[in-house]
Amino acid sequence: MDDFQDIKKLVRNYYADLDAAAPDAVASVLREYVAPDYSWRGMHPFNELEGAASVATTFWEPLLRSIRPIQRRPDVFMAGANDIKPFGGTWVCCMGHLLGLFDENWLGIPSTGKMVFFRFVEFHEVAEGQIVQTAHFFDIPSVMRQAGVNPFPPDTGQHFLTPGPRTHDGLLHSVQDPDRSRKTMDLINRMIDDLVGSGMESPQDELARTWHEDMIWFGPTGIGAAYTRQRYQRQHQGPFRQGLGNIVFNGHVCRFSEGRYGGFFGWPNLTMKPTGGFMGVPATDRPVDMRVVDIYRREGELLAENWIFIDLLHFFAQQGLDMLARMRDICRT
């Protein structure tokens, strides 16, 4: 049975070399670790890129010139076999923050000359000793807010620097018990089945089947975090269902677990029509997609913590709202 130690070591070595590289050396680091036909999915405005050179010049080099020197501060690190059978593969996931000094503007976000925390999660598929594809989600609105230019309406939850697991045991560098991993995957799958079966409603009796009463839902900047099942339903799930209709679940590209942790991403996970009110968006007949990552920590028989990334810039762009342009307007006033 695969213990995933080889692919974990590969990704940890990749991070060590990437984090130590100067901006003009990033492309050579990527070429060392990724496959020739490497594909990369990133949040709007980056979206989908192909090949090491494109990823280096479009994403990594500008970021590393703006935020430096980079420290990687992971909170969850895990690996496993993809539970989505049509896609398969073995994957490594890392979630946490990049920390650095925000010394040059990035995406039009004004630099502060101060520390900035860049929240991220990456899924890497590894095959034959190379990274063949990556899904890289990052919280651009959090960087906006730290720079004092927030183009979003008030959060329904609470925004703050998102912490890692309460138990401080999310870095799974050693071999994990496969039975424990399977238990986590079964629980996540049951939760997804409940959610999809109820049309994304999440009534309290359904939530109680898979979630602790004192659960924490760490939502993205623009939505915020919620504590306890009742407040999660009131502060996120309720506004979500009231402001979005005709929700279709499209499935996931990757879903796996290791030990008491697990997660997934989709591209996109959901398609829906805004019915008015969610994050200030008016109603429209135009269907829009939502790209989402969820990372979970299981405690006993139930889920205790959930970290969420949503590509909100892409969500708004499909509705004709350029949040980066709105931010630049704020900067000019």
C-alpha positions as CSV (number, residue, x, y, z in Angstrom):
1,M,0.0,0.0,0.0
2,D,1.3,3.5,-1.0
3,D,2.3,5.5,2.1
4,F,2.7,8.6,0.0
5,Q,6.1,9.5,1.6
6,D,7.8,9.8,-1.8
7,I,5.4,12.4,-3.2
8,K,5.4,14.3,0.1
9,K,9.2,14.5,0.0
10,L,9.1,15.7,-3.6
11,V,6.6,18.5,-2.8
12,R,8.5,19.6,0.3
13,N,11.7,19.8,-1.7
14,Y,9.9,21.8,-4.4
15,Y,8.7,24.2,-1.8
16,A,12.2,24.6,-0.2
17,D,13.7,25.4,-3.6
18,L,10.9,27.6,-4.7
19,D,10.9,29.7,-1.5
20,A,14.6,30.2,-1.7
21,A,14.6,31.2,-5.4
22,A,15.0,34.8,-6.6
23,P,12.2,35.9,-9.0
24,D,14.3,35.3,-12.1
25,A,15.2,31.8,-11.0
26,V,11.6,30.5,-10.4
27,A,11.3,29.2,-13.9
28,S,14.3,26.9,-13.5
29,V,12.9,25.6,-10.2
30,L,9.6,24.8,-11.8
31,R,11.3,23.0,-14.8
32,E,13.2,20.8,-12.3
33,Y,10.0,19.6,-10.6
34,V,7.1,19.8,-13.0
35,A,6.3,17.7,-16.1
36,P,6.7,19.1,-19.6
37,D,3.0,19.2,-20.1
38,Y,2.4,20.7,-16.6
39,S,-1.0,22.4,-16.2
40,W,-1.8,25.0,-13.5
41,R,-5.2,26.3,-12.3
42,G,-5.2,29.5,-10.3
43,M,-7.7,32.1,-9.2
44,H,-8.9,34.9,-11.3
45,P,-7.3,36.8,-13.1
46,F,-4.8,34.0,-13.6
47,N,-7.2,31.1,-14.3
48,E,-5.5,28.4,-16.4
49,L,-1.9,28.3,-17.5
50,E,0.2,25.7,-19.3
51,G,3.9,25.0,-18.7
52,A,6.5,26.0,-16.3
53,A,7.6,29.2,-18.1
54,S,4.0,30.5,-18.3
55,V,3.3,29.8,-14.6
56,A,6.7,31.4,-13.6
57,T,6.4,34.6,-15.6
58,T,2.6,35.2,-15.1
59,F,2.2,34.3,-11.4
60,W,5.3,33.6,-9.4
61,E,7.8,36.2,-10.6
62,P,5.4,39.2,-10.1
63,L,4.3,37.9,-6.8
64,L,7.9,37.3,-5.5
65,R,8.9,40.8,-6.7
66,S,6.0,42.3,-4.7
67,I,6.1,40.3,-1.5
68,R,9.6,39.5,-0.2
69,P,11.3,37.7,1.3
70,I,8.8,34.9,1.4
71,Q,8.2,32.6,4.4
72,R,6.0,29.6,3.9
73,R,3.9,28.9,7.0
74,P,1.9,25.7,6.4
75,D,-0.9,24.6,8.6
76,V,-2.1,21.5,6.8
77,F,0.1,19.1,4.7
78,M,-1.3,15.8,3.5
79,A,-1.3,13.3,0.7
80,G,-3.5,10.6,-0.7
81,A,-5.2,8.8,-3.5
82,N,-7.9,10.7,-5.3
83,D,-11.3,9.4,-4.3
84,I,-12.9,10.8,-7.6
85,K,-12.4,7.6,-9.7
86,P,-12.7,9.1,-13.2
87,F,-9.7,11.4,-12.4
88,G,-7.7,9.3,-10.0
89,G,-4.0,10.0,-9.3
90,T,-2.0,10.6,-6.1
91,W,-2.1,14.1,-4.7
92,V,-0.4,16.3,-2.1
93,C,-2.2,19.3,-0.5
94,C,-0.6,22.1,1.4
95,M,-2.6,24.9,3.1
96,G,-1.4,27.9,5.1
97,H,0.0,31.4,4.5
98,L,2.9,33.0,2.7
99,L,4.4,35.8,4.7
100,G,6.5,38.7,3.4
101,L,7.0,42.4,3.2
102,F,4.5,44.0,0.7
103,D,7.0,46.3,-0.9
104,E,5.7,46.6,-4.5
105,N,2.2,46.9,-5.9
106,W,0.6,43.6,-7.0
107,L,-2.4,43.3,-9.3
108,G,-2.9,47.0,-8.7
109,I,-3.1,46.4,-4.9
110,P,-1.1,49.2,-3.3
111,S,2.0,48.1,-1.4
112,T,2.2,48.9,2.3
113,G,5.8,48.3,3.1
114,K,4.6,46.1,6.0
115,M,4.0,42.4,6.6
116,V,1.3,40.7,4.6
117,F,-0.2,37.3,5.0
118,F,-1.1,35.6,1.7
119,R,-3.5,32.8,2.4
120,F,-3.2,29.8,0.1
121,V,-3.9,26.2,-0.6
122,E,-2.3,24.0,-3.3
123,F,-3.2,20.6,-4.7
124,H,-0.5,18.9,-6.6
125,E,-0.9,15.7,-8.6
126,V,2.4,13.8,-8.7
127,A,3.2,11.0,-11.2
128,E,6.5,9.4,-12.0
129,G,8.5,11.8,-9.9
130,Q,7.0,15.0,-11.3
131,I,4.2,17.4,-10.5
132,V,1.9,17.0,-13.5
133,Q,-0.8,19.5,-12.4
134,T,-1.5,22.0,-9.7
135,A,-4.7,23.7,-8.4
136,H,-3.6,26.9,-6.5
137,F,-6.2,28.9,-4.6
138,F,-5.2,32.1,-2.8
139,D,-7.1,34.8,-1.1
140,I,-6.5,38.0,-3.1
141,P,-9.3,39.9,-1.3
142,S,-7.4,39.4,2.0
143,V,-4.4,41.1,0.5
144,M,-6.7,44.0,-0.6
145,R,-8.1,44.3,2.9
146,Q,-4.7,44.3,4.5
147,A,-3.7,47.1,2.1
148,G,-6.8,49.1,3.2
149,V,-8.7,48.8,-0.1
150,N,-11.7,46.5,0.3
151,P,-14.2,46.6,-2.6
152,F,-16.6,44.1,-1.0
153,P,-19.7,44.7,1.0
154,P,-19.6,43.9,4.8
155,D,-19.0,40.2,5.6
156,T,-21.8,38.1,6.9
157,G,-19.3,36.3,9.1
158,Q,-16.2,37.6,10.8
159,H,-12.9,38.4,9.0
160,F,-9.5,37.9,10.7
161,L,-6.2,36.2,10.0
162,T,-7.3,32.6,9.5
163,P,-5.6,30.2,12.0
164,G,-4.6,26.6,11.4
165,P,-6.1,23.6,13.2
166,R,-7.0,24.0,16.9
167,T,-5.1,20.7,17.6
168,H,-1.8,21.9,15.8
169,D,-1.4,18.5,14.2
170,G,-2.1,19.2,10.5
171,L,1.4,18.7,9.1
172,L,1.2,15.0,8.2
173,H,4.9,14.4,7.3
174,S,4.9,10.9,8.7
175,V,3.0,7.8,7.6
176,Q,-0.7,7.8,8.6
177,D,-3.1,5.0,9.5
178,P,-5.1,4.1,6.3
179,D,-8.1,3.1,8.4
180,R,-8.2,6.5,10.0
181,S,-7.8,8.1,6.6
182,R,-10.7,6.1,5.2
183,K,-12.9,7.0,8.2
184,T,-12.3,10.7,7.4
185,M,-13.1,10.2,3.7
186,D,-16.3,8.4,4.5
187,L,-17.4,11.2,6.8
188,I,-16.7,13.9,4.2
189,N,-18.5,11.9,1.5
190,R,-21.5,11.5,3.8
191,M,-21.5,15.2,4.5
192,I,-21.4,16.0,0.7
193,D,-24.2,13.5,0.0
194,D,-26.3,15.2,2.6
195,L,-25.6,18.7,1.3
196,V,-26.3,17.8,-2.3
197,G,-29.4,15.8,-1.4
198,S,-30.9,18.7,0.4
199,G,-30.2,21.2,-2.4
200,M,-27.5,23.0,-0.4
201,E,-30.0,23.8,2.4
202,S,-28.1,22.4,5.4
203,P,-30.9,22.2,8.0
204,Q,-29.8,21.8,11.6
205,D,-30.8,18.2,11.8
206,E,-28.7,17.4,8.7
207,L,-25.7,19.4,10.0
208,A,-25.8,17.5,13.3
209,R,-25.2,14.2,11.4
210,T,-21.7,15.2,10.4
211,W,-20.7,18.4,12.2
212,H,-19.8,19.2,15.8
213,E,-22.0,21.7,17.5
214,D,-18.9,24.0,18.1
215,M,-17.7,23.7,14.5
216,I,-15.7,26.5,12.9
217,W,-16.2,27.4,9.2
218,F,-13.3,29.6,8.1
219,G,-14.7,31.3,5.0
220,P,-12.8,33.5,2.5
221,T,-12.4,37.2,2.8
222,G,-15.6,38.8,1.7
223,I,-17.7,36.2,3.5
224,G,-15.8,35.6,6.8
225,A,-15.8,32.9,9.4
226,A,-18.6,31.4,11.5
227,Y,-18.5,29.6,14.9
228,T,-21.1,26.9,15.9
229,R,-23.6,25.1,13.7
230,Q,-26.3,27.7,14.4
231,R,-24.2,30.7,13.5
232,Y,-22.8,29.0,10.4
233,Q,-26.3,28.5,9.2
234,R,-27.3,32.0,10.0
235,Q,-24.2,33.8,8.9
236,H,-23.3,31.9,5.8
237,Q,-25.6,29.1,4.7
238,G,-28.7,31.1,5.1
239,P,-27.5,34.2,3.0
240,F,-26.0,31.8,0.5
241,R,-29.3,30.0,-0.1
242,Q,-31.4,33.2,0.0
243,G,-29.2,35.0,-2.5
244,L,-28.4,32.1,-4.9
245,G,-30.8,29.8,-6.7
246,N,-30.9,26.9,-9.3
247,I,-27.7,25.5,-7.6
248,V,-26.2,22.6,-9.5
249,F,-23.4,20.5,-8.1
250,N,-20.8,19.7,-10.8
251,G,-18.6,17.4,-8.7
252,H,-14.9,17.6,-7.8
253,V,-11.7,17.2,-9.7
254,C,-9.9,15.9,-6.6
255,R,-11.0,14.7,-3.2
256,F,-8.9,12.8,-0.7
257,S,-8.1,12.4,3.0
258,E,-5.1,11.4,5.2
259,G,-5.4,10.8,8.9
260,R,-8.0,13.1,10.3
261,Y,-7.7,15.6,7.5
262,G,-9.2,15.7,4.1
263,G,-10.4,18.1,1.3
264,F,-11.3,18.7,-2.3
265,F,-11.5,21.2,-5.1
266,G,-13.7,21.6,-8.1
267,W,-13.4,23.4,-11.4
268,P,-16.1,24.5,-11.0
269,N,-17.8,22.9,-8.0
270,L,-21.2,24.7,-8.5
271,T,-23.3,26.5,-11.0
272,M,-26.0,28.8,-9.9
273,K,-28.1,31.9,-10.6
274,P,-27.9,34.9,-8.3
275,T,-31.5,35.7,-7.1
276,G,-30.4,38.9,-5.4
277,G,-28.6,39.9,-2.2
278,F,-25.6,37.5,-1.9
279,M,-22.6,39.7,-1.3
280,G,-24.6,42.7,-2.6
281,V,-25.0,41.1,-6.1
282,P,-28.4,41.9,-7.8
283,A,-30.5,39.2,-9.4
284,T,-29.6,37.9,-12.8
285,D,-30.7,35.2,-15.2
286,R,-27.1,34.5,-16.1
287,P,-25.7,31.3,-14.7
288,V,-22.4,31.6,-12.9
289,D,-19.8,29.1,-11.7
290,M,-18.2,28.9,-8.3
291,R,-14.7,27.4,-7.8
292,V,-14.3,26.2,-4.3
293,V,-11.7,24.4,-2.0
294,D,-12.7,22.8,1.3
295,I,-10.2,21.4,3.8
296,Y,-11.5,19.6,6.9
297,R,-10.4,18.3,10.3
298,R,-12.3,15.4,11.8
299,E,-12.6,15.0,15.5
300,G,-14.0,11.7,16.6
301,E,-17.1,10.9,14.6
302,L,-17.8,14.4,13.3
303,L,-16.2,17.3,11.4
304,A,-14.8,20.0,13.7
305,E,-13.1,22.6,11.4
306,N,-13.4,23.6,7.8
307,W,-11.2,26.0,5.8
308,I,-12.8,27.4,2.6
309,F,-11.4,29.1,-0.5
310,I,-13.8,30.6,-3.1
311,D,-12.6,32.3,-6.3
312,L,-14.8,35.4,-5.6
313,L,-13.1,37.5,-8.2
314,H,-14.1,34.9,-10.9
315,F,-17.6,34.7,-9.4
316,F,-18.1,38.4,-9.8
317,A,-16.3,38.7,-13.1
318,Q,-18.9,36.3,-14.7
319,Q,-21.5,38.9,-13.7
320,G,-19.7,41.8,-15.3
321,L,-18.2,43.0,-12.0
322,D,-14.4,43.6,-12.1
323,M,-13.4,43.8,-8.4
324,L,-9.8,44.6,-9.2
325,A,-11.0,47.7,-11.2
326,R,-13.4,48.6,-8.3
327,M,-10.4,48.4,-6.0
328,R,-8.4,50.7,-8.2
329,D,-11.2,53.2,-8.2
330,I,-11.1,53.1,-4.4
331,C,-7.4,53.8,-4.5
332,R,-8.0,56.9,-6.7
333,T,-10.5,58.5,-4.3
